[in-house]
Amino acid sequence: MNATANAAAHMIDLSHIDDLARRLSNLVPPGMRESREELQQNFKSILQAGLGKLDLVTREEFDVQRAVLLRTREKLEALQQAVAQLEAQLQAQTPAAAPAPPANQH
């Protein structure tokens, strides 16, 4: 099993994959049941490989990124408040109707 498939397998409880592979093998016609365990193992390998191709993250990685996002959002809100306060201070210090100086034209 490659590293990606291994990581995907750890994200989903292997008992669920085993159960799904077992249920799939039970759907095989009775005449082919001699190789049922082999089919079950193949189903399991195919399911793990398919999950490995998906771009999934573990719950732990998701929770870490969620916490980072929340902290970033809090910092952004604090910065927005600081900018608003600075803009208010700047407006209070400048004359209300002062026209903008003309651009230098040579």
C-alpha positions in Angstrom: 0.0 0.0 0.0 1.5 3.4 -0.9 1.7 6.3 1.5 -1.3 8.1 0.1 -3.5 5.0 0.3 -2.2 4.3 3.8 -3.0 7.8 4.9 -6.5 7.5 3.4 -7.0 4.2 5.1 -6.2 5.8 8.4 -8.7 8.5 7.8 -11.5 6.0 7.5 -11.9 3.3 10.0 -10.5 0.1 8.4 -13.4 -1.9 9.9 -15.7 0.1 7.6 -13.6 -0.9 4.6 -13.5 -4.5 5.7 -17.3 -4.5 6.2 -17.9 -2.9 2.8 -15.5 -5.4 1.1 -17.3 -8.3 2.9 -20.7 -7.0 1.8 -19.5 -6.7 -1.8 -18.1 -10.2 -1.7 -21.5 -11.4 -0.5 -23.0 -10.1 -3.7 -20.9 -12.4 -5.8 -23.0 -15.2 -7.4 -22.8 -18.6 -5.5 -20.9 -20.3 -8.3 -18.0 -17.9 -7.7 -17.9 -18.1 -3.9 -14.9 -20.4 -3.9 -12.7 -17.4 -4.4 -14.7 -15.2 -2.0 -11.8 -14.4 0.3 -9.6 -13.5 -2.6 -12.4 -11.3 -4.0 -12.9 -9.7 -0.6 -9.2 -8.9 -0.4 -9.3 -7.4 -3.9 -12.3 -5.3 -3.0 -10.6 -4.1 0.1 -7.4 -3.2 -1.9 -9.5 -1.4 -4.6 -11.4 0.6 -2.0 -8.2 1.6 -0.2 -6.5 2.6 -3.5 -9.6 4.6 -4.5 -9.7 6.4 -1.2 -5.9 7.1 -1.6 -6.6 9.0 -4.8 -9.0 11.4 -3.1 -7.5 14.6 -1.8 -8.6 13.9 1.8 -7.2 15.2 5.1 -7.4 13.6 8.5 -9.8 15.0 11.1 -6.8 16.2 13.1 -5.4 18.1 10.1 -8.8 19.6 9.5 -9.2 20.7 13.1 -5.7 22.3 13.1 -6.5 24.2 9.9 -9.9 25.3 11.3 -8.2 26.7 14.4 -5.6 28.5 12.2 -8.5 30.0 10.2 -10.3 31.1 13.3 -7.2 32.8 14.7 -6.6 34.5 11.3 -10.1 35.7 11.2 -9.8 37.2 14.7 -6.5 38.9 13.7 -8.2 40.3 10.5 -11.1 41.7 12.5 -8.7 43.3 15.0 -6.7 44.9 12.1 -9.9 46.1 10.5 -10.9 47.8 13.7 -7.5 49.4 14.1 -7.6 50.7 10.5 -11.1 52.1 11.1 -9.8 53.9 14.3 -6.8 55.3 12.5 -9.0 56.5 9.6 -11.3 58.2 12.1 -8.4 59.9 13.8 -7.0 61.0 10.5 -10.3 62.4 9.4 -10.7 64.2 12.7 -7.3 65.9 12.2 -7.8 67.1 8.6 -10.1 70.0 7.7 -13.5 68.8 6.5 -13.7 70.8 3.2 -10.1 71.1 2.2 -9.8 70.5 -1.5 -7.1 68.1 -2.7 -4.0 69.8 -3.9 -3.7 70.1 -7.7 -1.5 67.6 -9.5 1.9 69.0 -10.7 1.7 69.7 -14.3 4.8 70.7 -16.2 
